[in-house]
Amino acid sequence: MTAITLNGRPHRVAEEASVVDLVAETVGRALGPDGAPLDGGRLGVAVAVDAAVVPRSRWQRTRVAEGQAVEIITAVQGG
């Protein structure tokens, strides 16, 4: 297991976990390798690793390493 900080809290992920794995775990939905939800719906999520935004096109190949800080931000409708 790899220890990271997720949204400001300690979190453990599997060795070699990718950003897409972490997003799927966080939102509770199955995602394809391209980061798109397999249910066909919209996701509305942005991810930053160590304060650098990770484009969805790189989620699958971006591995989460020990000690990194990951922020997953979900858009919500309303005001």
Contacts in CASP RR format, 6 or more apart in sequence:
PFRMAT RR
TARGET T0000
AUTHOR 0000-0000-0000
METHOD contacts of the structure
MODEL  1
MTAITLNGRPHRVAEEASVVDLVAETVGRALGPDGAPLDGGRLGVAVAVD
AAVVPRSRWQRTRVAEGQAVEIITAVQGG
1 12 0 8 1.000
1 13 0 8 1.000
1 14 0 8 1.000
1 15 0 8 1.000
2 12 0 8 1.000
2 13 0 8 1.000
2 14 0 8 1.000
2 15 0 8 1.000
2 17 0 8 1.000
2 64 0 8 1.000
2 65 0 8 1.000
2 66 0 8 1.000
2 67 0 8 1.000
3 10 0 8 1.000
3 11 0 8 1.000
3 12 0 8 1.000
3 66 0 8 1.000
3 67 0 8 1.000
4 10 0 8 1.000
4 11 0 8 1.000
4 12 0 8 1.000
4 13 0 8 1.000
4 64 0 8 1.000
4 65 0 8 1.000
4 66 0 8 1.000
4 67 0 8 1.000
4 68 0 8 1.000
4 69 0 8 1.000
4 70 0 8 1.000
5 11 0 8 1.000
5 67 0 8 1.000
5 68 0 8 1.000
5 69 0 8 1.000
5 70 0 8 1.000
6 22 0 8 1.000
6 26 0 8 1.000
6 70 0 8 1.000
6 71 0 8 1.000
6 72 0 8 1.000
7 70 0 8 1.000
7 71 0 8 1.000
7 72 0 8 1.000
8 69 0 8 1.000
8 71 0 8 1.000
11 70 0 8 1.000
13 21 0 8 1.000
13 22 0 8 1.000
13 25 0 8 1.000
13 64 0 8 1.000
14 21 0 8 1.000
16 63 0 8 1.000
17 63 0 8 1.000
17 64 0 8 1.000
18 59 0 8 1.000
18 60 0 8 1.000
18 61 0 8 1.000
18 62 0 8 1.000
18 63 0 8 1.000
18 64 0 8 1.000
19 47 0 8 1.000
19 49 0 8 1.000
19 54 0 8 1.000
19 58 0 8 1.000
19 59 0 8 1.000
19 60 0 8 1.000
19 62 0 8 1.000
19 63 0 8 1.000
19 64 0 8 1.000
19 70 0 8 1.000
20 31 0 8 1.000
20 32 0 8 1.000
20 33 0 8 1.000
20 35 0 8 1.000
20 59 0 8 1.000
20 60 0 8 1.000
21 64 0 8 1.000
22 47 0 8 1.000
22 64 0 8 1.000
22 70 0 8 1.000
22 72 0 8 1.000
23 31 0 8 1.000
23 35 0 8 1.000
23 43 0 8 1.000
23 45 0 8 1.000
23 47 0 8 1.000
23 59 0 8 1.000
23 72 0 8 1.000
24 30 0 8 1.000
24 31 0 8 1.000
26 72 0 8 1.000
27 43 0 8 1.000
27 45 0 8 1.000
27 72 0 8 1.000
27 74 0 8 1.000
29 37 0 8 1.000
29 38 0 8 1.000
29 39 0 8 1.000
29 43 0 8 1.000
30 37 0 8 1.000
30 38 0 8 1.000
30 39 0 8 1.000
31 37 0 8 1.000
31 38 0 8 1.000
31 43 0 8 1.000
32 38 0 8 1.000
33 60 0 8 1.000
34 56 0 8 1.000
34 57 0 8 1.000
34 59 0 8 1.000
34 60 0 8 1.000
35 43 0 8 1.000
35 56 0 8 1.000
35 59 0 8 1.000
35 60 0 8 1.000
36 43 0 8 1.000
37 43 0 8 1.000
44 74 0 8 1.000
44 75 0 8 1.000
45 72 0 8 1.000
45 73 0 8 1.000
45 74 0 8 1.000
45 75 0 8 1.000
46 53 0 8 1.000
46 72 0 8 1.000
46 73 0 8 1.000
46 75 0 8 1.000
47 53 0 8 1.000
47 54 0 8 1.000
47 59 0 8 1.000
47 70 0 8 1.000
47 71 0 8 1.000
47 72 0 8 1.000
47 73 0 8 1.000
48 54 0 8 1.000
48 70 0 8 1.000
48 71 0 8 1.000
48 73 0 8 1.000
49 62 0 8 1.000
49 64 0 8 1.000
49 68 0 8 1.000
49 69 0 8 1.000
49 70 0 8 1.000
50 68 0 8 1.000
50 69 0 8 1.000
51 69 0 8 1.000
51 71 0 8 1.000
54 62 0 8 1.000
64 70 0 8 1.000
END
